[in-house]
Amino acid sequence: MHTLNIDVAVIGAGTAGLAAYRAAKARGASAVVIEGGPYGTTCARVGCMPSKLLIAAAEAAHQLRHSAPFGVHIDGEVRIDGREVMDRVKRERDRFVGFVLNGVESIPPQDRLRGYARFIDNTTLQVDEHTLVQARRVVIATGSSPLIPPPFQAFGDKLIINDDVFDWETLPESVAVFGPGVIGLELGQALSRLGVKVRVFGRGGGVGPLSDPAVRDYASQALGREFYLDPDAKVLEMGLADGKAQIRYVNLDGDEVCERFDYVLAATGRAPNVRGLALENAGLELDAGGVPKFDPRTLQCGNSPVFIAGDANNILPLLHEAADEGKTAGDNAALYPAVGSGLRRSSIAVVFSDPQMMMVGSRYADLPAGEFAVGEVSFEDQGRSRVMGVNQGLLHVYADRISGRFLGAEMIGPRAENLAHLLAWSHQQGLTVAQMLEMPFYHPVIEEGLRTALRDAAAKLAQD
């Protein structure tokens, strides 16, 4: 067995791992990236990018079907070629993956190690059966994988995860989706708009990442008008029948229904990829899920020379967060024991449903009751939204009752992805609602809806 001595060993060549490797090298440390699976980040291969490609096709079909209110009529039915849809999804997906692969291949060959790593002790790793890595510090950046509840195994080979969707040759006729989170809603709505019969089932009433009850209820109703969505479904039986997945459930009208589907998509969450690392040998304190306990500011696991970044630590499983965390972990691994807090930007999350959803800063559920004011705007009568025929939506902004500082926002509505950035920048700068209202707003734009919500918050703050 070959032995490699190195300053920093990075386990995982995804977004966080590559960022950690580059940060460690920039600090003058020797470093190696260890990867046993395929190169290419979750985002490029099975996440952000292929899902947006599918959504783009769905939006094109939706716009064609809904042009009549503008006096623009399409003669005949809109024809969707499933093979052409999936061909473009895969071609463009492979192009994005190619960019990532080019980045990996730019790493010197001696800094890339193929194979699966497991801990022998907290700085010694064995990679498959061929290499023993003697590192001074280790960064865990192994990402995450879909979490599938055991009862779903009743669907046999009809059970899929989002990774499988992007390898389809064509579109199926029917899909049941379990989990109305980000992945379930985005893929469920896209497939529905592309002519697939879709049923989306949830439990507990959650819709996307939303925690504000009013915004969440609005989202449930708005999306439910387009495809079947039950955020708190009562499923009675799951199994296989005549080569298809069969689900018996109580529908929204209270009737018992039994339906069959080509596939069942489990979008029930993701779990950190830490099980094969033999963490019991690393001397680290683990949480109930088997993930090392760590400082979210430094990403250091206890007082050890081990750091954990990206989806593997399960704080905020988003690409931009993984990139920031990877840099923090790489910097601190190179500088250990002189570790420091890394960059933590204001939180921002977007769901590319239609209407879109977004969350910025503090969630409604995390704010202390009675200590904040809520500014509201409905987009149903908002000028530019009505002009474009996208006038569905509700935005809530939260402001501290004492200081007037903008605390956060939750929204479903048009162009939420753009409003989210304006609000995240305001939050990161610590602006008050009054200062935000001093900023320029053009006319007529959707951003005027944000101004309305801020004015509502200001009026409520003035009453305190």
C-alpha positions in Angstrom: 0.0 0.0 0.0 1.3 3.4 -1.0 1.7 6.1 1.8 1.1 9.7 1.0 2.1 12.5 3.5 0.2 15.7 3.1 -0.8 18.9 4.9 -4.6 18.8 4.1 -6.6 15.9 2.8 -10.0 16.9 1.4 -12.6 14.1 1.2 -15.0 14.9 -1.7 -14.6 16.8 -5.0 -17.9 18.6 -5.0 -18.4 22.4 -4.6 -17.3 22.5 -1.0 -14.4 20.1 -1.5 -13.0 21.9 -4.5 -13.3 25.2 -2.7 -11.5 23.8 0.4 -8.7 22.4 -1.8 -8.1 25.7 -3.5 -8.2 27.7 -0.3 -5.7 25.4 1.4 -3.4 25.6 -1.6 -3.7 29.4 -1.6 -2.5 29.4 2.0 0.6 27.5 1.0 -0.4 24.1 2.2 0.1 20.9 0.3 -3.3 19.3 -0.4 -5.0 16.4 -2.0 -8.7 15.8 -3.1 -10.0 12.3 -2.6 -13.1 11.2 -4.6 -14.5 7.8 -5.1 -17.7 8.7 -7.0 -18.1 10.5 -10.3 -16.6 14.0 -10.7 -19.2 16.8 -11.1 -21.1 18.6 -8.4 -24.6 17.7 -7.2 -25.7 21.0 -8.6 -24.4 20.4 -12.1 -25.1 16.7 -12.4 -28.5 16.0 -10.6 -29.5 19.2 -8.9 -29.8 22.9 -9.7 -29.0 22.9 -13.4 -30.8 19.9 -14.8 -33.9 20.7 -12.8 -33.9 24.3 -14.2 -33.6 22.9 -17.7 -36.7 20.8 -17.1 -38.5 23.8 -15.6 -37.5 25.9 -18.6 -39.2 23.4 -21.0 -42.3 23.4 -18.7 -42.5 27.2 -18.7 -42.3 27.3 -22.5 -45.3 24.9 -22.7 -47.2 26.8 -20.0 -46.8 30.1 -21.8 -48.0 28.7 -25.0 -51.1 27.4 -23.3 -51.8 30.6 -21.5 -51.4 33.3 -24.2 -55.1 33.7 -24.9 -55.7 36.4 -22.2 -53.3 38.7 -24.2 -55.3 38.1 -27.4 -52.6 35.8 -28.7 -54.1 32.5 -29.8 -52.3 29.2 -30.7 -54.1 27.2 -33.3 -54.3 23.5 -32.3 -52.9 21.8 -29.2 -49.4 22.3 -27.8 -47.4 19.2 -28.7 -44.7 18.1 -26.3 -42.1 15.7 -27.5 -40.8 14.0 -24.3 -37.7 12.6 -26.1 -36.7 16.1 -27.3 -37.4 17.6 -23.9 -35.1 15.0 -22.1 -32.5 15.2 -24.9 -32.0 18.9 -24.3 -32.0 18.4 -20.5 -29.3 15.8 -20.8 -27.2 17.6 -23.4 -27.1 20.8 -21.5 -26.7 19.0 -18.2 -23.6 17.3 -19.6 -22.3 20.6 -20.8 -22.5 22.0 -17.2 -20.9 18.9 -15.8 -18.2 19.3 -18.4 -17.3 22.7 -17.0 -16.9 21.2 -13.5 -14.8 18.3 -14.9 -12.5 20.9 -16.6 -12.0 22.5 -13.3 -11.2 19.2 -11.6 -8.8 18.2 -14.4 -7.0 21.5 -14.0 -5.9 20.2 -10.5 -2.4 18.6 -10.8 -2.7 14.8 -11.1 -0.6 14.3 -7.9 -3.3 16.3 -6.0 -6.1 14.0 -7.1 -6.7 10.6 -5.5 -9.4 8.3 -6.8 -11.2 6.0 -4.2 -13.3 6.0 -1.1 -11.7 7.3 2.1 -12.2 6.0 5.6 -10.7 7.2 8.9 -8.0 5.1 10.6 -7.5 7.8 13.2 -8.4 11.5 13.0 -5.7 12.4 10.5 -5.0 9.0 8.9 -7.1 7.9 6.0 -7.2 4.7 4.0 -8.3 5.1 0.4 -9.7 1.9 -0.9 -7.0 -0.7 -0.7 -4.2 1.2 -2.4 -3.2 4.4 -0.4 -2.7 5.4 3.2 -2.9 9.2 3.6 -1.0 10.6 6.5 -2.5 14.1 6.7 -2.0 16.9 9.2 -5.6 18.1 8.8 -8.7 16.7 7.1 -11.7 18.4 5.5 -14.9 16.3 5.2 -16.9 17.5 2.1 -18.7 14.4 1.1 -22.0 16.0 0.2 -25.4 14.4 0.7 -27.8 11.9 -0.8 -31.5 11.5 -1.1 -33.1 10.1 2.1 -35.7 7.3 1.4 -38.0 6.2 4.2 -38.1 2.3 4.4 -41.8 2.0 3.7 -41.2 3.4 0.2 -39.3 0.2 -0.7 -42.8 -1.3 -1.3 -42.7 0.4 -4.7 -39.8 -1.7 -5.9 -38.2 -0.6 -9.1 -40.8 2.0 -9.6 -39.3 4.1 -6.8 -37.0 6.8 -8.1 -35.0 9.8 -6.8 -34.4 13.1 -8.5 -31.1 11.8 -9.9 -33.0 9.2 -11.9 -35.3 11.8 -13.6 -32.5 13.3 -15.5 -31.5 10.0 -17.1 -35.0 9.4 -18.6 -35.1 8.9 -22.4 -38.6 10.4 -22.5 -41.4 11.6 -20.2 -43.6 9.1 -18.4 -47.4 9.3 -18.3 -47.7 9.5 -14.5 -45.6 10.3 -11.5 -46.5 10.4 -7.8 -44.2 12.7 -5.8 -43.7 12.3 -2.0 -42.4 15.5 -0.4 -43.6 19.0 -1.3 -40.2 20.6 -0.5 -38.0 22.4 -3.0 -37.2 19.3 -5.2 -40.7 17.9 -5.1 -42.5 21.1 -6.0 -40.0 22.1 -8.7 -40.0 18.7 -10.5 -43.7 18.0 -9.8 -44.9 21.2 -11.3 -42.5 21.0 -14.3 -43.7 17.4 -15.1 -47.3 18.4 -14.8 -46.8 21.3 -17.2 -45.2 18.9 -19.6 -48.3 16.7 -19.7 -47.4 14.1 -17.0 -50.2 13.2 -14.5 -48.8 14.3 -11.2 -49.9 13.9 -7.6 -47.8 15.5 -4.8 -48.2 14.2 -1.3 -46.8 15.7 1.9 -47.1 15.3 5.6 -47.4 17.9 8.3 -48.6 20.7 6.0 -45.3 22.0 4.8 -44.9 23.7 1.4 -41.4 24.4 0.2 -39.2 26.0 2.8 -41.9 28.5 3.9 -42.6 28.9 7.7 -44.9 31.9 7.6 -48.5 30.4 7.9 -50.2 33.0 5.7 -47.5 32.7 2.9 -47.5 28.9 3.2 -51.3 28.7 2.9 -51.3 31.0 -0.1 -48.6 28.9 -1.8 -50.6 25.7 -1.1 -53.7 27.2 -2.7 -51.9 28.8 -5.7 -49.9 25.7 -6.7 -52.9 23.4 -5.9 -54.9 25.1 -8.5 -52.5 23.8 -11.1 -51.7 20.3 -10.0 -52.8 18.0 -7.2 -51.0 19.0 -4.0 -51.9 17.7 -0.6 -49.3 19.0 2.0 -50.8 16.7 4.7 -51.9 13.6 2.8 -53.5 10.6 4.3 -51.9 7.6 2.5 -53.6 4.3 3.3 -51.6 1.8 1.2 -48.5 1.7 -1.0 -47.3 -1.1 -3.2 -47.2 -2.6 -6.7 -49.9 -3.8 -9.0 -49.7 -4.9 -12.6 -46.3 -3.5 -13.1 -47.1 -0.1 -11.7 -46.9 1.7 -8.4 -50.2 1.7 -6.6 -51.3 4.2 -4.0 -54.5 4.2 -2.0 -55.2 7.6 -0.3 -57.8 10.0 0.9 -58.1 12.9 -1.5 -58.8 16.5 -0.7 -62.5 16.0 -0.9 -62.3 13.2 1.7 -62.9 10.4 -0.7 -60.8 7.2 -0.8 -58.9 6.9 -4.1 -56.7 4.2 -5.6 -54.4 5.2 -8.4 -51.5 3.7 -10.3 -48.3 5.5 -11.5 -45.4 4.8 -13.7 -43.0 6.1 -11.1 -42.9 7.3 -7.5 -40.5 10.1 -6.9 -39.1 10.2 -3.3 -38.3 13.8 -2.6 -38.3 13.3 1.2 -35.1 15.1 2.1 -31.4 14.4 1.9 -28.9 13.0 4.4 -25.1 13.8 4.8 -22.8 11.2 3.2 -20.9 10.2 6.3 -21.7 6.6 6.7 -18.7 4.8 5.1 -16.1 7.2 6.6 -15.6 5.1 9.7 -16.0 8.2 11.8 -15.9 6.0 15.0 -12.1 5.9 14.4 -11.7 9.6 14.2 -12.4 10.3 17.9 -15.0 12.9 17.1 -18.3 13.5 19.0 -21.2 12.7 16.7 -24.8 13.9 16.7 -27.8 11.6 16.5 -27.5 11.4 12.7 -23.8 10.3 12.9 -22.5 13.7 11.7 -19.6 15.2 13.6 -20.5 18.0 15.9 -18.8 21.2 14.8 -18.6 25.0 15.2 -20.7 26.6 12.5 -18.4 29.6 12.4 -15.1 27.8 11.9 -16.4 24.4 10.7 -14.0 22.7 13.1 -15.1 19.5 14.7 -14.5 20.0 18.4 -10.9 20.8 19.0 -9.6 18.4 16.4 -7.8 19.0 13.1 -10.9 17.9 11.2 -13.3 20.3 9.5 -16.6 19.6 7.8 -18.2 21.7 5.0 -21.0 21.8 2.5 -24.0 19.5 2.4 -22.1 17.0 4.6 -22.7 19.2 7.7 -26.4 19.8 6.7 -26.6 23.5 7.8 -27.7 25.1 4.5 -27.4 22.6 1.6 -27.1 25.2 -1.1 -24.3 25.7 -3.7 -23.3 29.2 -2.7 -23.2 28.2 1.0 -21.1 25.1 0.1 -18.6 27.3 -1.7 -18.3 29.7 1.2 -18.0 26.9 3.7 -15.4 25.1 1.6 -13.2 28.2 1.6 -13.6 28.6 5.4 -12.7 24.9 6.0 -9.8 25.1 3.6 -8.4 28.2 5.1 -8.7 26.9 8.7 -7.3 23.5 7.8 -4.2 25.2 6.3 -3.9 27.6 9.3 -4.7 25.1 12.1 -4.6 25.5 15.1 -5.1 29.3 14.3 -8.7 28.9 13.1 -11.1 31.8 12.6 -14.7 32.5 11.7 -15.4 32.4 7.9 -17.8 34.4 5.8 -21.5 33.9 6.6 -23.6 35.9 4.3 -27.3 36.7 4.9 -29.3 33.6 4.1 -31.2 33.5 0.9 -33.2 30.6 -0.6 -35.3 30.4 -3.8 -37.7 27.8 -5.1 -38.2 27.9 -8.9 -41.8 27.0 -8.8 -44.3 29.3 -10.5 -45.1 31.5 -8.7 -41.6 31.4 -7.2 -40.9 31.3 -3.5 -38.1 32.9 -1.6 -36.8 33.3 2.0 -34.3 35.9 3.2 -32.7 36.5 6.6 -34.6 35.2 9.6 -37.5 32.9 9.0 -40.9 33.8 10.5 -40.8 30.7 12.7 -37.5 31.7 14.2 -38.5 35.3 15.2 -39.7 36.0 18.7 -43.4 36.5 18.8 -44.5 40.1 19.5 -41.1 41.6 18.8 -41.4 42.2 15.1 -43.9 43.9 12.7 -45.1 42.3 9.4 -45.4 44.3 6.3 -47.6 42.7 3.6 -48.3 43.1 -0.1 -50.5 41.0 -2.3 -49.4 40.8 -5.9 -53.0 40.2 -7.2 -53.5 43.9 -7.9 -49.9 44.9 -8.3 -49.6 47.0 -11.5 -46.7 45.3 -13.4 -47.7 41.9 -12.2 -51.2 42.4 -13.7 -49.8 43.7 -16.9 -47.8 40.5 -17.4 -50.6 38.2 -16.2 -48.5 36.9 -13.3 -50.5 38.5 -10.5 -50.4 35.8 -7.9 -48.4 36.2 -4.8 -48.0 37.3 -1.2 -44.9 38.9 0.4 -44.3 39.4 4.1 -41.3 41.5 5.3 -40.3 41.4 9.0 -39.0 44.4 11.0 -37.7 44.7 14.5 -40.3 46.8 16.5 -37.6 48.7 18.5 -34.9 49.4 15.9 -36.9 49.2 12.7 -34.2 47.0 11.3 -35.2 44.6 8.4 -35.1 41.1 9.8 -36.2 38.8 7.0 -38.9 38.0 4.5 -40.9 35.1 3.0 -42.7 35.2 -0.3 -44.5 33.4 -3.1 -44.9 35.5 -6.1 -43.6 36.8 -9.4 -39.8 37.2 -9.8 -39.1 36.2 -6.3 -35.6 35.3 -7.3 -34.9 38.9 -8.1 -36.6 40.4 -5.0 -34.7 37.9 -2.8 -31.4 39.4 -3.9 -32.5 43.0 -3.1 -33.7 41.9 0.3 -30.6 39.8 1.1 -28.3 42.7 0.3 -30.4 45.0 2.5 -30.3 42.4 5.3 -26.6 41.9 5.1 -26.0 45.7 5.3 -28.3 45.8 8.4 -30.6 48.4 6.9 -33.8 49.6 8.6 -37.1 49.7 6.8 -36.9 53.5 6.7 -33.5 53.3 4.9 -34.8 50.7 2.4 -37.6 53.0 1.5 -35.1 55.7 0.7 -33.8 53.6 -2.1 -35.0 54.2 -5.7 -37.9 52.3 -7.1 -38.7 52.6 -10.9 -42.3 52.6 -12.3 -43.9 50.3 -13.4 -41.9 47.4 -12.0 -42.7 44.4 -9.7 -40.3 45.9 -7.2 -42.9 48.4 -6.4 -44.7 45.6 -4.6 -41.8 45.3 -2.3 -42.1 49.1 -1.6 -45.7 48.6 -0.7 -44.8 45.9 1.8 -42.1 48.1 3.3 -44.5 51.0 3.6 -46.9 48.7 5.4 -44.2 47.6 7.8 -43.2 51.3 8.4 -46.8 52.2 9.2 -47.1 49.4 11.7 -43.8 50.4 13.3 -45.1 54.0 13.6 -48.0 52.8 15.6 -45.9 51.1 18.3 
